[in-house]
Amino acid sequence: MLDTARTLLETVKRDVARTGLQARNGIKHVAGINRMEVGQTPKEVVWERRKSQLWRYHTGEITHPVPIVIVYSLISRSYMFDLYPGHSFVEHLCNLGYDVYLLDWGVADQADAANDLEMYTEDHLPAAVTAAQEASGSDSVILVGYCFGGTLSLLSMAARDLPEVAGLILMATPVDYHELGLFTEILGPEARVNPSDLIDGTGNVPASASRDFFNVLKPTTKLAASVTFLERMWDDDYVKGYQAMG
């Protein structure tokens, strides 16, 4: 009986403490206070063309001779691979002794409306890989393609436009477009939506259209994430991660 009462008391104390933390973190979140700064790993620009930039990260001694070049997607932000210290993919690779580069495409605007696949796969990507080879002194690179960045990497390699690539790693990259399900049905050969109808005044597809498509695939994802956030708002580390991802 005594043990039960002690357990109940500890539970009440914990819940009261968490309620206070939830209130504090909730106010900070709404007010935009103490947001975690993303992209903190030290880096330098070693190549650029138009909006595209190749970043080289520096955190310590390089022990692996072949550099890693990350090719990021065109439609999301590359700081996702460098959220904040202790939660950074590029920081982790650097700590393992790799020479890490990331190809960032910049933020599209009206000046990018006429860009085509050839510009990315036959010009910018090969030039960035060559720049990584020159900066590292290596004859080859390991290419890591994320999402549509992986698609661009595949296209460039298939056309034999890239310099020497020792290895190719693809993450969340669509390859067989027949298996994309709803995306294919909406934008495929028998499309219910004309892709040109999605283009806004800048000549690009707005971010809202991409978000809407992904929300259609998983309509409850955003709601579930918000509910989990409310439940975990007492956890400072969880709040940092949620805000950085958001």
VOKOL-145401 format. One line per 3 residues: their letters; for each residue x, y, z of N, C-alpha, C. Coordinates in pm, 1 decimal. Example, Ala and Ser with C-alpha at 12.3 -4.5 7.8 and 13.67 -1.06 7.14 Angstrom:
<rs>
as) 1319.0/-569.0/780.0/1230.0/-450.0/780.0/1320.0/-330.0/780.0 | 1285.0/-225.0/708.0/1367.0/-106.0/714.0/1290.0/3.0/787.0
</rs>
This chain:
<rs>
mld) 83.8/-121.1/0.0/0.0/0.0/0.0/87.1/125.7/0.0 | 193.4/121.6/84.8/284.4/234.7/93.7/356.0/256.8/-38.7 | 397.3/147.3/-103.3/466.3/157.1/-232.9/373.9/217.6/-339.2
tar) 245.7/179.2/-334.8/149.4/232.6/-431.3/131.6/382.9/-413.0 | 121.9/426.1/-287.5/105.8/568.7/-258.3/229.7/646.8/-301.3 | 349.5/586.2/-278.8/473.0/653.3/-316.7/481.5/667.8/-469.0
tll) 442.0/562.4/-539.5/442.8/566.4/-686.0/346.1/671.1/-739.4 | 226.8/676.2/-677.1/127.4/774.8/-718.8/178.6/916.1/-695.8 | 245.4/939.3/-582.3/298.4/1071.7/-551.3/405.3/1112.0/-652.2
etv) 493.4/1018.8/-686.8/598.6/1047.2/-785.8/537.7/1078.9/-921.4 | 430.8/1008.6/-956.8/363.7/1033.9/-1085.6/302.2/1173.2/-1087.7 | 239.6/1211.3/-976.9/179.6/1344.5/-968.6/287.1/1452.0/-978.7
krd) 398.4/1433.3/-907.2/508.7/1530.1/-912.6/562.2/1543.2/-1054.6 | 578.6/1429.4/-1121.5/630.3/1430.6/-1258.6/535.6/1504.4/-1351.9 | 405.5/1475.0/-1339.0/307.5/1537.7/-1428.0/298.3/1687.9/-1403.8
var) 308.1/1730.0/-1277.7/304.5/1873.0/-1246.3/426.2/1943.1/-1306.1 | 543.9/1879.5/-1290.0/666.5/1937.6/-1346.0/657.1/1948.0/-1497.7 | 604.5/1842.7/-1560.7/592.8/1843.6/-1706.7/493.7/1948.8/-1754.0
tgl) 387.4/1969.6/-1677.9/289.4/2071.1/-1714.4/353.9/2209.5/-1715.6 | 438.4/2234.8/-1615.9/509.4/2362.3/-1611.4/604.0/2378.8/-1729.0 | 674.5/2270.6/-1763.8/766.5/2275.4/-1877.7/689.9/2292.4/-2009.1
qar) 574.5/2225.9/-2019.6/492.6/2241.5/-2140.9/447.9/2386.0/-2158.8 | 407.6/2448.3/-2049.7/363.7/2588.3/-2057.0/479.9/2678.0/-2098.2 | 596.4/2656.8/-2037.2/713.3/2738.9/-2070.3/752.9/2722.4/-2216.4
ngi) 766.7/2596.1/-2261.2/808.8/2570.4/-2398.5/702.6/2611.1/-2499.9 | 574.7/2599.6/-2459.7/467.8/2641.7/-2549.6/471.8/2791.0/-2575.9 | 496.0/2869.7/-2470.8/505.1/3015.3/-2486.9/624.5/3050.7/-2575.6
khv) 739.2/2985.2/-2551.8/857.8/3011.8/-2633.5/833.6/2975.1/-2780.1 | 763.4/2863.1/-2800.4/739.3/2817.7/-2937.2/649.7/2915.8/-3012.1 | 542.4/2958.2/-2948.8/450.3/3052.7/-3012.5/517.3/3186.6/-3038.2
agi) 601.7/3228.7/-2943.4/668.7/3358.4/-2955.7/791.2/3352.4/-3046.3 | 833.0/3230.2/-3084.4/951.0/3216.5/-3169.6/1081.1/3242.0/-3096.6 | 1083.0/3216.4/-2964.7/1201.6/3242.2/-2883.0/1287.9/3115.8/-2873.7
nrm) 1421.0/3136.3/-2874.4/1517.8/3026.7/-2856.4/1504.8/2917.9/-2962.7 | 1472.6/2957.1/-3086.0/1470.1/2857.9/-3193.3/1611.5/2808.2/-3219.5 | 1623.8/2678.6/-3247.1/1753.9/2621.1/-3273.1/1805.8/2667.5/-3408.8
evg) 1928.1/2718.7/-3412.6/1990.3/2760.8/-3538.1/2036.9/2637.8/-3614.2 | 1998.8/2628.4/-3741.4/2036.9/2512.7/-3822.9/2160.1/2545.5/-3906.0 | 2224.4/2438.2/-3959.4/2339.9/2455.7/-4047.0/2460.8/2515.3/-3978.5
qtp) 2497.1/2464.8/-3860.0/2605.3/2524.8/-3782.1/2743.9/2467.1/-3809.8 | 2753.0/2353.8/-3877.2/2883.7/2293.7/-3902.8/2967.5/2386.8/-3989.9 | 3091.8/2417.7/-3949.6/3175.7/2510.4/-4027.7/3194.6/2461.8/-4171.6
kev) 3185.0/2555.1/-4266.1/3198.0/2519.3/-4407.6/3249.1/2637.7/-4486.3 | 3291.9/2609.1/-4609.3/3333.7/2712.6/-4701.8/3281.3/2678.8/-4840.7 | 3262.2/2780.6/-4923.5/3218.9/2761.1/-5061.7/3342.9/2737.9/-5147.5
vwe) 3350.9/2621.5/-5213.8/3468.0/2589.7/-5296.4/3436.3/2595.6/-5445.9 | 3308.5/2611.2/-5479.4/3267.4/2623.8/-5620.0/3127.3/2682.2/-5622.7 | 3097.6/2763.2/-5724.1/2962.0/2812.3/-5740.8/2936.3/2849.2/-5886.1
rrk) 2813.1/2834.2/-5926.6/2768.8/2869.9/-6061.2/2621.5/2907.0/-6052.2 | 2591.7/3031.7/-6090.8/2457.4/3084.2/-6070.9/2419.6/3067.2/-5923.2 | 2308.4/3000.1/-5891.3/2271.6/2984.4/-5750.2/2336.8/2861.7/-5684.8
sql) 2387.6/2770.4/-5766.0/2444.0/2646.3/-5713.2/2577.4/2672.3/-5642.9 | 2593.9/2610.7/-5526.6/2718.4/2622.3/-5452.1/2760.8/2484.8/-5400.9 | 2890.8/2460.7/-5400.5/2945.5/2339.7/-5340.2/3012.3/2378.5/-5209.0
wry) 2961.3/2321.5/-5099.4/3015.3/2351.7/-4967.4/3108.5/2240.6/-4921.4 | 3219.7/2279.9/-4861.9/3311.6/2184.4/-4800.0/3308.4/2207.0/-4648.9 | 3284.2/2100.2/-4574.6/3270.3/2109.7/-4429.4/3402.5/2080.0/-4360.5
htg) 3424.9/2148.0/-4247.9/3549.1/2131.1/-4172.3/3517.5/2107.1/-4025.4 | 3558.0/1994.2/-3972.9/3543.2/1970.0/-3828.4/3666.1/1902.8/-3767.4 | 3752.4/1844.2/-3846.8/3867.1/1775.3/-3789.2/3954.6/1711.1/-3894.8
eit) 4035.7/1617.6/-3851.2/4132.1/1551.1/-3939.3/4061.8/1460.7/-4040.2 | 4108.3/1464.5/-4164.2/4055.4/1378.4/-4269.5/4139.3/1251.6/-4277.1 | 4074.2/1137.8/-4257.3/4145.1/1010.0/-4257.8/4105.5/919.5/-4373.8
hpv) 3998.2/955.2/-4446.2/3954.1/877.1/-4561.9/3990.8/953.7/-4689.7 | 4063.8/890.3/-4781.7/4115.6/962.1/-4898.5/4009.7/1002.2/-5001.3 | 3899.0/927.5/-5009.4/3796.9/956.5/-5110.3/3689.1/1044.3/-5048.4
piv) 3666.0/1164.1/-5103.5/3566.3/1255.0/-5045.4/3423.1/1209.9/-5073.5 | 3332.5/1257.0/-4989.8/3189.5/1232.8/-5008.0/3125.3/1360.6/-5059.6 | 3052.7/1349.3/-5170.5/2979.9/1462.7/-5227.2/2830.6/1432.8/-5216.7
ivy) 2760.3/1512.7/-5138.1/2616.7/1496.0/-5121.2/2544.3/1584.2/-5222.5 | 2457.3/1522.6/-5301.5/2377.9/1596.5/-5399.6/2236.4/1607.5/-5344.0 | 2197.9/1728.0/-5306.9/2069.8/1744.4/-5239.5/1957.6/1766.3/-5341.0
sli) 1835.5/1755.8/-5291.4/1717.7/1772.5/-5375.4/1698.2/1918.3/-5416.0 | 1627.9/1938.4/-5525.4/1597.0/2073.7/-5571.5/1484.1/2138.3/-5492.2 | 1400.3/2057.8/-5426.7/1275.8/2112.9/-5372.0/1273.0/2119.6/-5220.1
srs) 1384.4/2095.2/-5154.6/1388.7/2109.7/-5009.5/1521.5/2173.5/-4970.3 | 1539.1/2204.2/-4843.8/1655.6/2280.0/-4799.4/1764.4/2189.0/-4746.3 | 1888.1/2216.5/-4786.2/1999.7/2126.1/-4757.1/2041.0/2126.6/-4610.4
ymf) 1995.5/2226.0/-4531.6/2031.2/2222.9/-4389.4/1966.9/2103.9/-4317.1 | 1877.6/2031.0/-4384.2/1821.6/1910.4/-4324.1/1930.8/1808.7/-4291.4 | 2042.1/1814.1/-4363.6/2154.3/1724.1/-4335.6/2250.9/1783.8/-4234.1
dly) 2218.4/1904.2/-4183.7/2303.2/1969.2/-4084.4/2214.2/2047.6/-3989.4 | 2127.0/1975.0/-3917.5/2026.9/2042.2/-3835.3/2091.3/2125.4/-3723.9 | 2158.0/2059.2/-3631.0/2228.3/2130.6/-3525.3/2326.1/2034.2/-3460.7
pgh) 2426.3/2084.9/-3385.7/2530.3/1999.0/-3329.5/2473.1/1879.0/-3253.8 | 2526.7/1762.8/-3285.4/2478.4/1639.4/-3225.0/2365.6/1575.1/-3302.4 | 2306.7/1648.2/-3395.3/2197.1/1597.9/-3478.5/2221.1/1640.6/-3622.8
sfv) 2341.7/1614.1/-3670.7/2383.2/1657.9/-3803.8/2448.8/1541.8/-3877.3 | 2397.5/1510.6/-3995.1/2453.8/1402.8/-4077.2/2594.5/1438.6/-4124.8 | 2613.2/1561.5/-4173.1/2745.6/1599.3/-4222.2/2846.2/1607.7/-4107.0
ehl) 2802.4/1654.3/-3991.4/2891.5/1658.8/-3875.1/2937.4/1517.9/-3838.5 | 2844.9/1423.1/-3842.9/2878.3/1284.3/-3810.6/2980.5/1227.9/-3909.7 | 2960.7/1253.5/-4039.0/3055.5/1204.9/-4138.9/3193.8/1267.5/-4119.0
cnl) 3194.2/1397.9/-4090.2/3321.5/1466.0/-4065.7/3392.7/1408.2/-3943.8 | 3317.6/1378.6/-3839.3/3376.5/1321.3/-3717.9/3433.2/1181.9/-3742.6 | 3382.9/1113.8/-3845.7/3435.9/983.1/-3883.2/3561.4/994.6/-3969.4
gyd) 3599.5/1116.7/-4004.4/3721.1/1138.2/-4080.8/3701.4/1155.7/-4230.4 | 3576.4/1176.8/-4274.2/3550.5/1195.0/-4417.2/3565.2/1342.0/-4456.4 | 3605.3/1362.6/-4580.5/3609.2/1495.5/-4641.2/3472.8/1515.5/-4708.1
vyl) 3388.5/1600.1/-4650.2/3247.1/1606.4/-4688.3/3215.4/1734.6/-4765.2 | 3144.5/1715.7/-4876.9/3098.6/1826.2/-4960.8/2947.5/1812.5/-4979.1 | 2880.6/1925.2/-4998.7/2736.6/1922.7/-5025.7/2705.4/2021.9/-5136.7
ldw) 2632.2/1974.6/-5237.1/2591.8/2059.7/-5348.7/2454.1/2117.7/-5318.2 | 2451.9/2248.2/-5293.8/2328.0/2319.0/-5262.3/2284.0/2397.1/-5385.6 | 2156.1/2384.1/-5423.5/2106.8/2445.3/-5546.9/2053.5/2586.6/-5526.4
gva) 2047.1/2632.5/-5403.4/1991.0/2764.0/-5378.7/1838.9/2760.1/-5379.4 | 1776.6/2876.6/-5368.4/1630.9/2888.2/-5366.2/1583.3/2939.2/-5502.3 | 1499.0/2860.8/-5566.5/1453.5/2895.5/-5701.7/1367.7/3019.8/-5702.8
dqa) 1385.2/3101.6/-5806.2/1298.1/3216.6/-5827.9/1275.6/3231.7/-5978.0 | 1231.9/3348.6/-6019.9/1196.1/3369.1/-6160.6/1314.4/3344.8/-6254.1 | 1435.6/3371.3/-6206.8/1554.1/3352.9/-6290.5/1580.5/3205.6/-6322.1
daa) 1518.3/3114.9/-6246.6/1541.6/2971.8/-6265.6/1430.7/2903.0/-6344.0 | 1332.4/2978.4/-6389.7/1215.2/2918.3/-6453.5/1250.9/2838.2/-6578.6 | 1354.9/2879.7/-6649.9/1391.2/2811.7/-6774.9/1493.3/2700.0/-6754.7
ndl) 1534.4/2674.2/-6631.7/1631.2/2567.4/-6606.2/1576.4/2433.3/-6654.6 | 1663.0/2351.3/-6714.0/1621.1/2217.8/-6756.9/1711.2/2112.9/-6693.4 | 1675.9/1986.5/-6714.0/1753.3/1878.1/-6653.8/1898.1/1878.7/-6701.5
emy) 1917.6/1914.1/-6827.9/2053.5/1913.5/-6882.0/2144.3/2011.1/-6808.1 | 2089.5/2125.4/-6767.3/2171.4/2222.4/-6695.9/2226.2/2162.9/-6566.6 | 2140.2/2087.0/-6496.7/2182.7/2027.3/-6370.2/2271.4/1905.4/-6391.5
ted) 2232.3/1816.5/-6483.2/2301.4/1687.2/-6496.0/2424.6/1692.9/-6585.5 | 2427.4/1785.8/-6682.7/2539.4/1790.9/-6775.4/2634.8/1907.0/-6749.7 | 2592.3/2001.1/-6665.4/2675.0/2119.1/-6640.1/2710.5/2132.3/-6492.6
hlp) 2612.5/2168.8/-6409.6/2642.2/2199.7/-6269.8/2695.6/2080.5/-6191.8 | 2630.5/1965.9/-6202.9/2671.9/1850.2/-6123.5/2811.7/1802.0/-6160.6 | 2844.1/1781.2/-6289.2/2981.4/1740.5/-6323.2/3085.5/1843.4/-6279.6
aav) 3053.3/1972.3/-6294.9/3148.8/2075.7/-6255.5/3172.1/2074.6/-6104.5 | 3067.5/2051.4/-6027.0/3081.3/2046.9/-5881.4/3164.4/1926.4/-5838.1 | 3141.9/1811.6/-5902.1/3220.8/1692.6/-5869.4/3367.4/1715.0/-5903.0
taa) 3395.1/1776.2/-6015.9/3532.6/1807.8/-6052.7/3596.7/1901.2/-5950.8 | 3518.8/1999.7/-5902.6/3569.8/2093.1/-5802.0/3602.6/2020.5/-5672.1 | 3520.1/1921.9/-5633.5/3546.8/1844.0/-5512.1/3674.6/1762.3/-5528.0
qea) 3695.7/1706.3/-5647.2/3818.9/1631.1/-5672.9/3941.5/1721.8/-5660.5 | 3931.0/1840.2/-5718.2/4044.3/1932.3/-5715.0/4072.1/1980.5/-5573.1 | 3966.6/2011.1/-5497.7/3984.9/2060.9/-5361.3/4042.0/1954.3/-5268.9
sgs) 4002.6/1828.2/-5292.3/4046.0/1718.8/-5205.3/4175.4/1653.9/-5251.3 | 4209.2/1671.4/-5380.2/4326.3/1604.8/-5435.4/4302.0/1458.8/-5467.0 | 4174.6/1418.1/-5471.7/4138.2/1279.2/-5499.1/4097.1/1263.5/-5644.7
dsv) 4123.8/1145.7/-5700.9/4085.8/1117.8/-5839.7/3939.7/1077.2/-5853.2 | 3871.9/1049.0/-5741.5/3733.1/1004.1/-5747.6/3657.6/1054.5/-5625.6 | 3526.6/1034.9/-5627.6/3442.0/1075.1/-5515.6/3340.2/965.7/-5487.6
ilv) 3283.0/970.1/-5367.6/3165.2/890.1/-5334.9/3046.2/984.2/-5343.2 | 2951.0/951.1/-5427.7/2836.1/1037.1/-5451.2/2718.2/988.2/-5367.5 | 2658.8/1079.7/-5289.3/2540.4/1048.7/-5209.0/2425.7/1135.4/-5260.3
gyc) 2329.8/1073.8/-5327.6/2217.4/1148.9/-5382.0/2094.5/1134.2/-5295.1 | 2038.4/1247.7/-5253.8/1919.2/1244.4/-5168.5/1797.1/1288.3/-5247.4 | 1690.2/1206.7/-5243.2/1562.4/1237.3/-5306.6/1584.3/1268.5/-5455.0
fgg) 1535.3/1382.7/-5502.7/1552.2/1414.5/-5644.2/1698.0/1440.7/-5678.7 | 1780.2/1473.4/-5579.0/1923.8/1485.0/-5602.4/1982.9/1351.5/-5644.6 | 1925.9/1241.4/-5594.5/1967.1/1108.6/-5637.7/1927.2/1082.4/-5781.5
tls) 1808.8/1131.0/-5820.2/1764.0/1116.7/-5958.5/1857.7/1191.3/-6053.0 | 1895.8/1312.8/-6016.4/1990.4/1389.1/-6098.0/2125.0/1317.1/-6108.3 | 2169.1/1257.5/-5998.4/2295.2/1183.8/-5999.3/2288.1/1063.9/-6093.0
lls) 2176.8/990.8/-6087.8/2159.2/875.7/-6176.0/2159.5/917.3/-6322.7 | 2087.8/1024.6/-6354.1/2081.4/1071.8/-6492.2/2219.4/1113.2/-6541.6 | 2293.7/1183.1/-6456.3/2426.2/1229.6/-6495.4/2522.7/1113.3/-6515.4
maa) 2514.2/1012.7/-6428.1/2601.4/895.9/-6442.0/2562.7/813.4/-6564.8 | 2431.8/800.9/-6589.4/2386.8/722.5/-6704.9/2432.9/785.7/-6835.2 | 2440.1/919.0/-6837.8/2485.3/990.0/-6957.6/2637.4/997.9/-6964.3
rdl) 2704.0/942.2/-6862.9/2850.7/942.9/-6853.8/2906.2/1085.0/-6854.7 | 2834.0/1173.8/-6788.8/2878.7/1312.4/-6781.0/2964.9/1340.1/-6658.3 | 2963.1/1248.9/-6560.9/3036.1/1272.4/-6437.1/3180.0/1225.1/-6446.9
pev) 3271.6/1292.2/-6374.1/3407.3/1239.9/-6358.4/3403.8/1108.5/-6279.8 | 3518.5/1058.8/-6241.1/3527.5/927.9/-6175.6/3447.1/925.4/-6045.3 | 3356.6/827.7/-6034.2/3275.6/807.5/-5914.0/3306.3/669.7/-5858.6
agl) 3359.4/665.5/-5735.7/3396.7/538.1/-5674.9/3276.1/463.1/-5620.8 | 3172.0/536.1/-5586.2/3053.0/472.0/-5532.0/2934.6/565.3/-5537.2 | 2815.9/508.2/-5551.0/2692.2/586.7/-5555.1/2597.2/534.8/-5448.1
ilm) 2551.4/624.8/-5362.4/2456.1/591.7/-5256.7/2331.5/676.7/-5278.2 | 2215.5/613.1/-5283.2/2090.3/684.3/-5305.3/2003.0/674.4/-5181.0 | 1944.9/786.8/-5142.5/1858.3/792.4/-5025.2/1724.3/853.5/-5065.7
atp) 1615.5/780.9/-5044.7/1479.7/829.7/-5074.5/1467.9/877.6/-5218.4 | 1531.3/805.0/-5310.2/1533.9/844.7/-5450.8/1435.6/761.5/-5532.6 | 1340.0/825.3/-5600.7/1249.7/750.3/-5688.2/1323.0/703.2/-5813.6
vdy) 1307.8/576.9/-5847.4/1375.0/519.6/-5964.8/1271.8/465.0/-6063.3 | 1181.3/379.4/-6012.2/1076.0/323.5/-6096.6/950.4/409.1/-6078.2 | 925.7/496.8/-6172.9/815.1/591.1/-6157.0/678.7/524.6/-6174.1
hel) 679.2/400.2/-6220.8/552.5/327.8/-6227.7/501.8/290.3/-6088.0 | 592.3/294.3/-5989.6/556.5/254.2/-5854.1/525.1/373.6/-5763.8 | 511.9/491.9/-5821.8/486.6/610.4/-5739.9/339.5/627.7/-5703.0
glf) 255.1/538.9/-5752.2/114.7/539.6/-5709.9/40.8/666.0/-5747.4 | -7.9/736.5/-5645.5/-93.6/852.4/-5666.6/-24.0/961.1/-5748.2 | 107.9/978.8/-5728.3/180.4/1079.8/-5804.9/168.4/1052.5/-5954.1
tei) 184.8/925.6/-5992.4/177.3/888.5/-6133.5/35.7/909.2/-6185.8 | -62.2/874.4/-6104.7/-201.2/890.8/-6147.5/-236.6/1038.1/-6169.9 | -181.4/1125.3/-6086.7/-213.8/1267.1/-6096.4/-137.9/1335.4/-6209.6
lgp) -9.9/1299.5/-6227.3/75.3/1371.0/-6322.7/126.8/1282.1/-6434.7 | 80.5/1157.7/-6445.3/129.8/1064.0/-6545.2/71.8/1086.7/-6683.1 | 90.6/987.6/-6773.8/43.6/1000.5/-6912.7/-106.8/1028.3/-6922.8
ear) -183.8/970.0/-6832.8/-327.9/994.6/-6832.5/-363.1/1087.7/-6716.3 | -288.0/1195.3/-6709.0/-294.0/1284.4/-6593.2/-429.0/1351.6/-6576.9 | -467.3/1366.7/-6450.5/-585.4/1444.2/-6417.2/-549.9/1591.3/-6393.5
vnp) -418.9/1617.0/-6381.1/-370.3/1753.2/-6359.5/-264.9/1783.4/-6464.6 | -278.3/1896.0/-6531.0/-177.5/1939.9/-6626.9/-64.7/2007.5/-6548.8 | 59.8/1957.0/-6557.5/169.5/2015.7/-6480.0/184.3/2165.7/-6500.4
sdl) 153.8/2215.1/-6622.0/168.4/2358.4/-6648.6/71.3/2442.0/-6565.5 | -38.3/2378.8/-6521.5/-136.0/2452.3/-6440.0/-84.5/2479.5/-6298.5 | 21.6/2410.3/-6259.2/76.1/2426.8/-6124.6/175.6/2541.6/-6116.4
idg) 220.1/2591.5/-6230.1/324.0/2693.6/-6232.1/266.2/2829.0/-6189.5 | 342.3/2898.7/-6104.2/295.1/3029.1/-6055.6/354.8/3142.5/-6138.7 | 342.4/3264.0/-6089.7/387.1/3380.8/-6164.2/536.9/3387.2/-6186.6
tgn) 616.1/3313.7/-6107.3/761.8/3313.2/-6124.9/806.7/3213.1/-6230.6 | 711.8/3131.2/-6279.9/748.9/3028.3/-6376.4/789.9/2898.1/-6311.0 | 772.6/2888.4/-6178.9/808.1/2768.0/-6103.9/684.8/2708.2/-6036.7
vpa) 697.7/2583.9/-5994.9/593.3/2521.8/-5913.0/613.5/2568.9/-5769.1 | 515.9/2633.2/-5706.8/533.9/2685.2/-5570.9/547.0/2574.2/-5468.0 | 610.6/2608.5/-5357.1/630.9/2510.8/-5250.5/498.8/2455.5/-5198.4
sas) 395.9/2538.5/-5198.2/265.7/2495.0/-5146.7/210.7/2377.7/-5227.1 | 236.9/2374.5/-5358.7/187.8/2264.2/-5441.8/255.9/2134.2/-5403.4 | 387.6/2139.2/-5379.0/460.3/2019.3/-5336.7/408.1/1968.9/-5203.0
rdf) 388.5/2061.7/-5109.4/337.5/2022.2/-4977.2/200.1/1958.5/-4989.9 | 114.9/2016.4/-5075.2/-20.4/1963.5/-5091.3/-17.5/1820.9/-5146.0 | 72.5/1793.8/-5241.2/82.3/1659.8/-5297.8/123.1/1558.6/-5191.1
fnv) 222.1/1595.1/-5110.2/266.1/1503.3/-5005.0/159.1/1486.5/-4897.9 | 84.0/1592.5/-4869.9/-25.1/1581.9/-4773.0/-134.7/1489.1/-4822.8 | -157.4/1486.8/-4954.5/-257.0/1396.5/-5011.8/-214.1/1251.2/-4990.4
lkp) -83.9/1224.9/-5003.7/-33.9/1088.2/-4984.8/-53.9/1041.6/-4841.0 | -25.4/1132.1/-4745.3/-39.0/1097.8/-4603.8/-111.2/1212.7/-4533.5 | -242.2/1218.1/-4547.0/-317.4/1334.5/-4498.7/-314.9/1354.9/-4348.0
ttk) -283.8/1250.8/-4270.4/-287.1/1266.0/-4124.2/-148.7/1292.6/-4064.2 | -44.7/1297.3/-4148.7/91.2/1311.6/-4097.0/109.7/1439.1/-4017.1 | 64.3/1552.0/-4072.8/82.2/1680.7/-4005.4/5.4/1685.1/-3873.8
laa) -116.5/1631.7/-3874.3/-197.0/1630.5/-3752.2/-131.2/1543.0/-3646.2 | -83.6/1424.8/-3687.2/-18.9/1334.0/-3591.9/106.4/1397.1/-3532.6 | 184.3/1468.2/-3616.9/305.2/1533.7/-3567.6/271.3/1642.8/-3466.4
svt) 164.3/1716.6/-3492.2/123.9/1823.7/-3400.2/77.3/1767.4/-3266.2 | 2.3/1657.1/-3270.5/-45.4/1594.2/-3146.9/72.6/1543.5/-3064.0 | 167.8/1477.7/-3132.6/286.2/1426.8/-3062.2/365.9/1541.2/-3001.6
fle) 375.2/1651.3/-3074.4/448.5/1767.6/-3023.7/383.5/1822.1/-2896.8 | 252.7/1830.6/-2895.0/183.3/1878.7/-2776.0/207.7/1786.3/-2657.3 | 210.1/1655.1/-2685.2/232.6/1558.5/-2578.2/376.3/1564.0/-2525.4
rmw) 471.1/1597.6/-2612.5/612.1/1596.3/-2574.7/669.0/1735.9/-2552.4 | 583.6/1836.3/-2541.1/632.9/1973.6/-2530.9/713.9/1997.7/-2404.0 | 702.3/1909.5/-2306.3/780.7/1922.9/-2183.8/927.7/1885.3/-2205.4
ddd) 956.4/1812.1/-2313.4/1089.8/1760.0/-2340.2/1168.4/1862.2/-2423.3 | 1267.2/1927.8/-2361.5/1343.1/2032.7/-2429.7/1411.6/1981.1/-2556.3 | 1471.9/1862.3/-2548.7/1541.7/1807.1/-2665.1/1444.7/1778.5/-2778.9
yvk) 1326.8/1727.6/-2745.6/1226.9/1699.1/-2849.1/1180.3/1828.7/-2915.1 | 1160.5/1932.1/-2835.2/1116.4/2061.2/-2889.0/1221.5/2117.7/-2984.1 | 1349.9/2107.3/-2947.1/1456.4/2154.7/-3034.7/1451.4/2082.1/-3170.0
gyq) 1439.9/1950.3/-3164.0/1436.1/1873.3/-3287.4/1314.5/1904.1/-3371.2 | 1198.9/1919.2/-3307.4/1075.0/1949.1/-3378.7/1084.8/2084.5/-3449.0 | 1138.2/2183.2/-3378.9/1149.2/2317.0/-3437.3/1249.6/2318.1/-3551.5
amg) 1359.7/2247.1/-3535.1/1460.4/2242.9/-3641.0/1405.0/2174.3/-3765.5 | 1334.6/2063.8/-3747.6/1275.1/1994.0/-3860.5/1164.6/2077.2/-3924.2 | 1089.6/2148.3/-3841.5/979.8/2229.1/-3894.0/1025.8/2347.0/-3975.7
</rs>
